[in-house]
């Protein structure tokens, strides 16, 4: 179809007869056909290619970029599992999305706390890329907001991104949700009533990461996951050399007292 349009517009440009106005002030054949093939009120170059006005895009200038594309979901049913892939890009799905140099994503980033409360942490607009006419890629790691993520990590249980797409970085469509979670220890069911964001049994979530029962910290073997205290490290007293913090403090005070008495 696109090849036919190109040939047709090329013929209109080359044939002077088709440029002549009709009787009684009627538009020329070229103008009539051009208005159908290039509805965005463009001109045509010598190769029969539509040259769009500033507010139109697509090969036939049929898309008004002031109207955002219709998007209907995010790949993965709106869920991204960090235990399977790096969730640094959202794949937003739509229908007949046009190419625009100002194609963009507006991102609202929320943190869900351990108690289930949701709070907005940051908002930004990112340049998007058109993978196909039905899929737009939105980057989720904005350099200006990486620090805020690290600072809030201790209170964060899950992340929700609300995404909307624009052709011109100004007019955005409906928001779509993407939930970032780790299925190793987390349950995410946003479609339930009420939505469920919970910790799995026999697991822990400590310092922004999931651990299984009795799993040790990578940096300290004296820190292990105990589901009875799922959001903080537990000290395994059966491991030689591992002592609770309060015991360490008591031993330190006794050592100081012995030094004074001696």
C-alpha positions as CSV (number, residue, x, y, z in Angstrom):
1,X,0.0,0.0,0.0
2,X,2.8,2.4,0.9
3,X,4.5,1.6,-2.4
4,X,1.3,2.4,-4.3
5,X,1.0,5.8,-2.5
6,X,4.6,6.7,-3.3
7,X,4.1,5.9,-7.0
8,X,0.8,7.8,-7.1
9,X,2.3,10.9,-5.5
10,X,5.3,10.8,-7.8
11,X,3.0,10.7,-10.8
12,X,1.0,13.6,-9.6
13,X,4.2,15.6,-9.1
14,X,5.6,14.8,-12.6
15,X,2.4,15.2,-14.6
16,X,1.5,18.9,-15.2
17,X,-1.9,18.0,-16.6
18,X,-3.0,16.7,-13.3
19,X,-2.0,20.0,-11.6
20,X,-4.6,22.0,-13.5
21,X,-7.7,23.2,-11.7
22,X,-11.0,21.7,-12.8
23,X,-14.0,23.7,-14.2
24,X,-15.8,26.2,-12.0
25,X,-12.9,26.5,-9.6
26,X,-12.9,22.8,-8.7
27,X,-9.6,21.6,-7.2
28,X,-7.1,19.8,-9.6
29,X,-6.9,16.0,-9.7
30,X,-3.5,16.3,-8.0
31,X,-4.9,18.3,-5.1
32,X,-7.9,16.0,-4.7
33,X,-5.7,12.8,-4.6
34,X,-3.1,14.5,-2.4
35,X,-5.7,15.5,0.2
36,X,-6.6,11.8,0.4
37,X,-3.2,10.3,0.5
38,X,-1.6,13.0,2.7
39,X,-4.5,14.1,5.0
40,X,-2.1,16.1,7.2
41,X,-2.1,19.0,4.7
42,X,1.5,18.5,3.6
43,X,3.4,19.2,0.4
44,X,5.1,16.5,-1.7
45,X,8.7,16.4,-2.7
46,X,10.0,15.2,-6.1
47,X,10.0,11.6,-5.0
48,X,6.4,11.6,-4.1
49,X,7.0,11.7,-0.4
50,X,4.7,13.5,2.0
51,X,6.3,16.4,3.8
52,X,4.2,16.9,7.0
53,X,3.3,20.1,8.7
54,X,4.8,20.5,12.2
55,X,1.7,19.0,13.9
56,X,1.4,15.9,11.8
57,X,3.5,12.7,11.5
58,X,3.5,9.3,9.7
59,X,4.4,8.5,6.1
60,X,1.0,9.9,4.9
61,X,0.9,12.7,7.5
62,X,-2.3,11.2,8.9
63,X,-1.5,11.4,12.6
64,X,-1.9,14.6,14.6
65,X,0.9,14.4,17.1
66,X,-1.1,16.6,19.5
67,X,-3.3,13.6,20.1
68,X,-1.4,10.8,22.0
69,X,-1.3,7.3,20.7
70,X,-3.8,4.7,22.1
71,X,-1.9,2.4,24.4
72,X,-3.7,-0.5,26.1
73,X,-1.2,-2.3,28.3
74,X,2.3,-3.1,29.4
75,X,4.0,-6.3,28.4
76,X,3.9,-9.0,31.1
77,X,0.4,-8.0,32.2
78,X,1.8,-5.0,34.0
79,X,4.2,-7.0,36.1
80,X,8.0,-7.3,35.9
81,X,9.8,-9.9,38.0
82,X,13.4,-8.9,38.9
83,X,14.2,-12.5,39.6
84,X,13.8,-13.2,35.9
85,X,14.9,-10.1,34.0
86,X,16.3,-6.6,34.6
87,X,13.3,-4.4,34.9
88,X,14.9,-1.2,33.6
89,X,12.7,-0.8,30.5
90,X,8.9,-0.9,30.2
91,X,7.4,-2.3,27.0
92,X,4.2,-0.4,26.4
93,X,1.7,-1.8,23.9
94,X,-0.6,0.1,21.6
95,X,-2.2,0.1,18.2
96,X,-0.7,1.7,15.1
97,X,1.8,3.9,16.9
98,X,3.5,6.5,14.7
99,X,7.1,7.5,14.6
100,X,8.0,10.9,16.1
101,X,11.3,12.5,17.2
102,X,9.5,13.7,20.3
103,X,8.0,10.3,21.2
104,X,8.2,10.2,25.0
105,X,7.1,8.6,28.2
106,X,5.9,10.4,31.3
107,X,6.8,8.4,34.4
108,X,5.2,8.6,37.8
109,X,7.2,6.5,40.3
110,X,5.6,5.2,43.5
111,X,6.9,3.2,46.4
112,X,4.8,0.7,48.2
113,X,5.8,0.3,51.8
114,X,5.8,-2.9,53.9
115,X,2.4,-1.9,55.3
116,X,0.9,-1.4,51.8
117,X,0.9,2.4,51.7
118,X,1.7,4.0,48.3
119,X,3.7,7.2,48.0
120,X,4.8,9.2,44.9
121,X,8.6,9.5,44.9
122,X,9.4,11.1,41.6
123,X,8.1,12.2,38.2
124,X,10.0,12.7,34.9
125,X,9.6,12.6,31.1
126,X,12.0,10.3,29.2
127,X,12.7,9.9,25.5
128,X,11.0,6.8,24.2
129,X,11.9,4.5,21.3
130,X,9.4,2.9,18.8
131,X,10.3,-0.8,18.6
132,X,7.4,-1.6,16.2
133,X,4.1,0.1,15.4
134,X,2.5,-1.7,18.4
135,X,5.3,-1.3,21.0
136,X,7.0,1.6,22.7
137,X,10.1,1.2,24.9
138,X,10.2,3.4,28.0
139,X,13.4,3.6,30.1
140,X,12.7,3.4,33.8
141,X,16.1,4.3,35.2
142,X,16.4,8.1,35.1
143,X,19.8,9.3,36.3
144,X,18.4,12.2,38.1
145,X,16.3,9.9,40.3
146,X,18.7,7.1,41.1
147,X,19.8,8.7,44.4
148,X,16.2,9.1,45.6
149,X,15.7,5.4,45.0
150,X,18.7,4.4,47.1
151,X,17.8,6.7,49.9
152,X,14.2,5.3,50.2
153,X,15.1,1.7,49.6
154,X,14.9,0.7,53.3
155,X,11.2,1.8,53.4
156,X,10.4,0.5,49.9
157,X,8.8,-2.9,49.5
158,X,7.7,-2.7,45.8
159,X,7.7,-0.1,43.0
160,X,4.8,1.0,40.8
161,X,5.4,3.0,37.7
162,X,2.5,4.8,36.0
163,X,3.4,5.4,32.4
164,X,1.8,7.5,29.6
165,X,2.9,8.1,26.1
166,X,3.1,11.3,24.0
167,X,4.1,12.2,20.4
168,X,5.1,15.8,21.4
169,X,6.3,15.6,25.1
170,X,3.3,17.7,26.1
171,X,0.0,15.8,25.4
172,X,0.0,12.4,27.1
173,X,-2.5,9.6,27.0
174,X,-4.0,7.4,29.7
175,X,-1.7,6.0,32.4
176,X,-0.8,2.4,32.5
177,X,0.7,0.6,35.5
178,X,3.9,-1.5,35.8
179,X,4.6,-3.2,39.1
180,X,8.2,-4.1,39.9
181,X,8.5,-7.1,42.3
182,X,10.7,-10.1,43.1
183,X,8.8,-13.4,43.1
184,X,11.4,-15.0,45.3
185,X,9.7,-13.5,48.3
186,X,6.9,-11.2,47.1
187,X,3.3,-11.7,45.9
188,X,1.8,-9.0,43.6
189,X,-1.8,-9.2,42.6
190,X,-3.0,-5.7,41.6
191,X,-6.3,-7.1,40.2
192,X,-7.6,-8.5,43.4
193,X,-10.0,-6.4,45.6
194,X,-8.2,-5.0,47.5
195,X,-4.9,-5.3,45.6
196,X,-2.4,-7.7,47.3
197,X,1.2,-6.8,47.8
198,X,2.6,-9.2,50.4
199,X,5.6,-11.2,51.6
200,X,5.6,-14.9,51.0
201,X,5.8,-17.4,53.9
202,X,9.2,-18.5,55.0
203,X,11.0,-15.6,53.4
204,X,12.5,-12.2,54.3
205,X,12.8,-8.9,52.6
206,X,15.8,-7.0,54.0
207,X,17.7,-4.0,52.7
208,X,15.7,-4.1,49.4
209,X,16.4,-7.8,48.6
210,X,14.7,-11.1,49.0
211,X,16.0,-14.0,51.1
212,X,14.8,-17.5,51.9
213,X,14.6,-19.0,55.4
214,X,18.1,-19.4,56.9
215,X,19.7,-17.7,53.9
216,X,22.8,-15.8,54.9
217,X,23.9,-12.3,54.0
218,X,26.5,-12.2,51.2
219,X,28.7,-9.9,53.3
220,X,28.2,-11.3,56.8
221,X,27.5,-15.0,57.7
222,X,26.3,-13.8,61.1
223,X,23.3,-12.2,59.4
224,X,20.6,-14.7,58.4
225,X,16.9,-14.6,57.3
226,X,14.5,-15.6,60.0
227,X,10.8,-15.4,58.9
228,X,9.8,-14.6,62.5
229,X,11.6,-11.2,61.9
230,X,11.3,-10.9,58.1
231,X,12.4,-7.3,57.7
232,X,15.6,-7.4,59.7
233,X,18.6,-9.6,60.0
234,X,18.7,-12.3,62.7
235,X,21.9,-13.5,64.5
236,X,22.4,-17.4,64.4
237,X,23.8,-18.1,67.8
238,X,24.7,-21.7,66.8
239,X,27.4,-20.3,64.5
240,X,30.6,-19.9,66.4
241,X,31.6,-16.2,66.8
242,X,28.1,-14.8,66.1
243,X,26.9,-12.7,69.1
244,X,23.9,-10.5,69.4
245,X,24.6,-6.8,69.4
246,X,23.4,-6.3,72.9
247,X,25.8,-9.1,74.1
248,X,28.6,-7.4,72.2
249,X,27.9,-4.2,74.0
250,X,27.8,-5.9,77.4
251,X,31.1,-7.6,76.7
252,X,32.7,-4.3,75.7
253,X,31.5,-2.6,78.9
254,X,32.9,-5.5,81.0
255,X,36.3,-5.2,79.3
256,X,36.4,-1.5,80.0
257,X,35.5,-2.1,83.6
258,X,38.2,-4.7,84.0
259,X,40.8,-2.2,82.6
260,X,39.7,0.4,85.1
261,X,39.8,-2.0,88.1
262,X,43.2,-3.2,87.1
